[in-house]
């Protein structure tokens, strides 16, 4: 039996759509695997009632098939589905590490990224590396066609998750198919600024580089209270705010001594719109860990 903890993640970070990702220190999924003649799945925890246990419909079933590693897989969800916090990626990453260890496959973490991405595709419809890469490798990651680049950044973060649901498929449908040259240049500049900030552990640069005028505004319309939460976070000292992944989670960058104030302000922003929410005071964290 092998048990693995894999963290929640935040993808896009505003200017890095389908490219940037970051591992959070909390929340996380715990996945336990044991050898079996055929794969079976048991799910408990946050939102477990909405997650299919059929291996053909669950992200970890696809991972087991890709690794030719049948097992009984127990998933304890700490990352709520449809949260914008990489819920399916956390399960896929944890399962990939656990099954690789259980069957002594010998893959590196980098080699497991496409395996976990194929698993996540069962839920999201597409195999993207932006969530599974940080879930496996930790830190801040840049996923491109040439591979994944990891930066061991130290940045304080707050994620505020309202009690609403947005599916990744719905969030992708509102993404514009075109952008102006001005928007393109602005996005490249902001993305470069964010990367520099991560390399320097500079929350001001990271916050400034999160601004995006193409994808974020269209997705923001799906999140009730988004503008109020952003304004509240910035007023409380956040250096930048954006949608976490596909939403409805909202991600703020701040200094360590401001996390509690920013978290409280974001909760108040959602409360103004009659929404219950939960705030996670976090930072850039480690990837999947064998327990």
Secondary structure, DSSP 8 states (H G I E B T S, - for coil): -EEEEEEEEEE-TTT-TTTEEEEEEEEEEEEEEEE-SS-EEEEEETTGGGS---TTTSHHHHHHHHTT--EEEEEEE-S-TTSSS-HHHHHHHHHHHHHHHHTT----HHHHHHHHHHHHHHHHSS--STTHHHHHH-SEEEEETTEEEEE----EEEEEEES----HHHHHHTS-S---HHHHHHHHHHHHHHHHHHHHT-HHHHHHHT--SSSHHHHHTTSTTHHHHHHHHHHTT-SEEEE-TTSS-EEEEE-GGGHHHHHHHHHHHHHTTT--EEEEEEEB----EE-
